[in-house]
Amino acid sequence: MKRYGHLYQKIYDMENLKLAHKNARKGKGWYREVKMIDENPDYYLELLQRMLIDKTYKTSEYDSFIKNDNGKEREIFKLPYFPDRICQWAILQVIEPFLINNFTTDTYSAIPNRGIHQAYYKLKKAIHSDVVGSQYCLKLDVKKFYPSIDHDILKQKYRRVFKDPDLIWLLDEIIDSTPEGTGIPIGNYLSQYSGNFYLSSFDHWIKEVKNIKHYFRYMDDIVILGSNKRELHLLRKEIELYLRNELKLKVKENWQVFPTFVRGIDFVGYRVFLNYSLLRKSTCKQFKVKMRAINRKTKRGIEMNYSEWCSINSYKGWLMHCDSFRLAKKYIEPIQQASECYYIKNIKRKVG
């Protein structure tokens, strides 16, 4: 594998830092700490540049909070906008192409042009183009993936790609910013890429050693299709051994092998069958609750708020990719006029 050097200077180059600030602030311009940087960006970016040149940069203390994600409680970590989020953007703007080059085409999540819907449509294409080879599905995910990532293994992986000692120092500093040698923070921009990178060797093993044709990974959520149930059960055992021995990870106990076209594949927010696709049950339930609440509110003559307007449009985006005519007619259509009125009164007028 080719190793890359002479990258650290590109990270602290002032043009790269300015671009990092521009990208990191998107959608956050109203944050107090972002406004503070915007008042004198040259001062703060020169300060960060000096930290990186002198190697005095140290990851700030994390704030953490618990987020309920579809019934799962996750501890989310947050770093200050300055210097940390700008710094991590500056790093990834330089090293991202080398990391992506290491990923297989079956890897999704937090990668440009490889999001939820790209994974969804590739899964649908595989099912439609190879019905015989998609008869059964192995579905599994990694138990406590982010908290289980081993620091030493991750650092060795970065060393196999990068030989720039200053870049390695900076990556090590961020990786070791969480104690006890295990776990990377959910919420860090760098963590999203580190998570994908950590499993990239597993992706290559699946595709190049095990020669699996239909394999899809969205972060640690894994779907494998096959024609033979017994072979998928055997593969699952091999996967457990690989993850345990090579990456110090465990497969979550809720793994399943099932007939693809009977149950449908629950993946990236949808349930995919041979001839149709549905919204995931939990997402559909949340959608109905929120749309009913907005409908009751508007019927009383109360205008929806911005968050509710965004929620409607977000769900419309989900529905347009699956078979959802009845859902849209029952839950979106009754509030469509109120949504359009809100847009004309509060959004279009401001933009105009």
N, C-alpha and C positions, 0 to 999 in steps of 0.2 A: 504494500500500500504506500502510495506517495505521501510524504509528509511536507507540510507547508510552513514556511518561516517568513520573517520580515513583515509581520502583520501588525505588531503592537503600535508602531508609529502611525499607521493608518487609523487606528482607533482613536488616538488623542489628537489627530489632525483637526484643526479648528473647523474646517468645512464639514467634517464628519460629525463633530459635536453639535454644530448648528442644526444639521439635519436630524440628529438624534433628538434634540429638543423639540424640533418641529413635529416629528413623528410621535414622541412620547406625550405631547400635550393635546393630541387630537381627541376631541370630545371631553376634554378636561380644562378648557380655558377658563371656566368659572371657579376652579379650585383656588383657594387662597394662596397656596404655596406656588401654584403655576403663575398666578398674577404677580407674585413677588419676583419671580425670575424674569417675567416679561418686562418688568420695569427697568431692568438693567441686565439684559442677557449676556452682554460681552463680559461683564464683571464675573458673573457666576460661571460661565463656560471657561473663562481663563483660569478661574480657581480650580475647576475640575481638571482642566488640562495640566495644571501644575501638580495636582495630586497624583495624576497618572505618570507624568514624567519623573517625579521624585519617588514614585512608588509609596506614597503615604496614604493612598486611598484605602479605606477600610469600610466594609459594609456596615451600614447603620443598624441600629436595633430594630427588630421587627415588632410591628403591632399585629395582633392576631384576633380573629373573631370566628365564630361558628356560623356556617351557612348551611341551611337545609336545602339539599339538592335532590328533589324527587324522593323524599323520605330518607335520604342519606345525609348524615351530618358530617361535614368536612370542615377542618380547621384551615382557614384561609389566612395567609400571611401578607402583610403589606409593608412596603418600604417607603421612605420619604421620596417625593418627586426628585428633589435635589439632595445629594448627587446621584442617588442610586438608580432611579429609573432611567434617567438620562444616560448614565454610564452603561447600563445593560443594553439599551438601544444602540449605543455607540459600538459595543462589542459585536452585537448580532448583525449590524449592518455590514461588518467586515467579514465575519466568519460564517454567516448564513449560507452563502453559496457552497462552501466546502462541506458543511453538514448535510445540506440537501443532496449534494452529489453522492453522499454515503448512504442515503436512504433508498430503499426499493420503491417501486411505483405503487406498492400496495399499502404504503404508510400514509395516514391521514391525520388531521388535527394540527392546528397551529402552524401549518405550512401554506405558503401562498398558493392559491388555486387548488388546494387539496383540503377542502372543508367538508362539512356534513353532506352537502348535496352531491359533491363529486364522488364521495364514498358510496352514497345511496344509489346513484345511477350506475356506477360500475358493478355493484352487487346485482342490480336488476339486469344488466346486460349479460352477466355471467349466467344467471338463472335462465334467461330466455335463449341464449345461444348454446347452452349445454345442459339440456334437461336431464339427460342420463347421468352426467357427471355431477349433478346438483341434487340428487335424490335425498341425501342426508346432510345434516348440518351439525358441526361441532361448534358450540358457542361457549366461550370462557372468558374470564378476565383475571387480572392479577390482583391478589389480595393486598390491600393497602399499598398500592403501587408507589406513589410519591414518598410516603414515609419509610418505605423499605429499600430505597435505592442506596446502594453501598458507595460511600465516598471514594474509597480507594479504587474500586472497579471503574467508577465513572471517570476519575482522574487519569487512570491508565488508558481508557478509551480515547480521551482527548489527546493524550501523548502519542497515540498511534496516528493521529491526523495532523497534529501541530508540533513543530519543533522549535518554535519561537519561545525562548525561556521567559521573557517578560509576559507574553500572553498566557503562558502556563501559570505563572505566578498569579495573575489576575483571576483566571478561572478557578484556581485552587482557593484563592481568598474568598470568593463568592460561594463555592461549594462548601467550604468548611465554616461558613458563617452560621450554620446550624450545628449544634453540639452532638457529641457521641458517635460521630463517624457514619451515621445512617440518616437518610431522609433529606429530600430537598423541598423547599417551601412551595406549596400550591399558591399561586398568585404571582410569583416571580416571573418576569418575562423570559428570563434565561431558563427557568425550570421547564417551560413547555418544550423547548428545543432539547434540553438535556434529557428529558424523559423519552422523547422520540429517539434520540441518539443512543440512549442506554439500551433500548430494545432493537436497535438496527442490526446487531449481530444475530439476534434471534430471527429477524426477518430474513436475512440472507441464508441462515441455516434451514429455515422452512422451505424457501424457494429453491436453493441450490444444492442442498444435501438431501432433503426429504422430497424434493421435486413436486411440491404441492402446487397444483394449477390454480385453484380458486382460494385465495387467501386474502383477508381484509383485516387491517388493524387500524382502529381509531383510538389513538393513545394506547390504553391497556385493554380495550374492548376488542376481542378477537373473534372472527367468524371464519370457519373453514368448511368448504363444501366438498362432498365426495359421493361416490356411487355405492360405497360399501360401509355399512354401519360398523362392522367388526374392525375394519381398517382404521376408522376414526377413533374408536375406543383405544386401539393400540397406539395410535399417534398421540392421543391425549396423555397416555402414560409416559411416552418419550418426551413430550413437551414438559411435563412436570419434572422429569429428571434434568433436562437441559436448563430450565429456569432455576432450579435449586442449585445445581452444581456450577453453572457458569455465571449466574447473575445474583444468586442468593435471594431469589424470589419464590413465592408460592402461588399456585393456582387457587383461586377462590373456590370454596366448596360447592358453589351452585352451578358448576359446569353442566352442560347438557349435550346429549346426542339425540337427535329427533328427526322425523321425516319432514323435509323442508316444506313441501307443498300442502301438508295437512295442517301444521301449526303456524307456518309463516315464520320469517326470521325477524326478530325484534332487534333492530340495529339503527343507530344514529337517529332515533326519534320516530322511526316508521316500522310498520310490520309489513314485510315484503312477501307476497305470495307469487305464484306463477303468472297469473293473469291480472292481478290488481295489487294495489298497495294501500294500506290504511295508516292513519295516524296512530302512534303508540298509545296504548290504553291510558296510561297515567297522564300523558300530555293531553289526550282527548278529554279526560275528566276535568283537568284544570281549565281547559278551553271553555267547556260548557259552563262551569261555575262562574268564570270571569265574564263571559258574554251575557249570561242571565243577569248578573249584577248590574252591568252597564245598561242593559235593556230596561230593568226596573227603574233605574235612576233616571234615564231619559224620558220614560213614560210619565214620571212625576214632574217633568218640565225642568229638571236640573241638568245643566250642561256637563258633559263629561270633562275630565281634566286631561292634561297632556299625557300623563302616564297611561291612562285608559285608551286614548287615541293611538298611542304607540303600540299598546298591547293588541288592539284590533288589527293593525297593519302587520304586526309581527306574525300573528296567527294566520292572516291571509297569505303571507309568504310561505308558511308551512303547508297550508291546505292546497296551494296551487300545484304542489309536486306529487300529490297522491289523489286517490279516488275519493273526493270529498264533496260531491255535489249536494248531497242531502244535508251534510253538516253546515255547509255555507248557507244554504237556503233557510235552514231552521234558526241558525244562531247569528250569522253575519248580516243577512238581508234585512232583518227587522231594525238593525241599528246603523245600517249603511248611510241613510239620509242624515242622521244625527252626526255621524263621523264626517261626512262631507261638509256639513254646515260648520263643524268645529274647525276643519281645515281652512275653509274660506275666511272665517272670522279671525282665527288666531295664528295660522301658519302662513297662508298665502299673502295676507296683508303685510306681515312683518318682512317676508322675503322680498315682496314688491317694493 
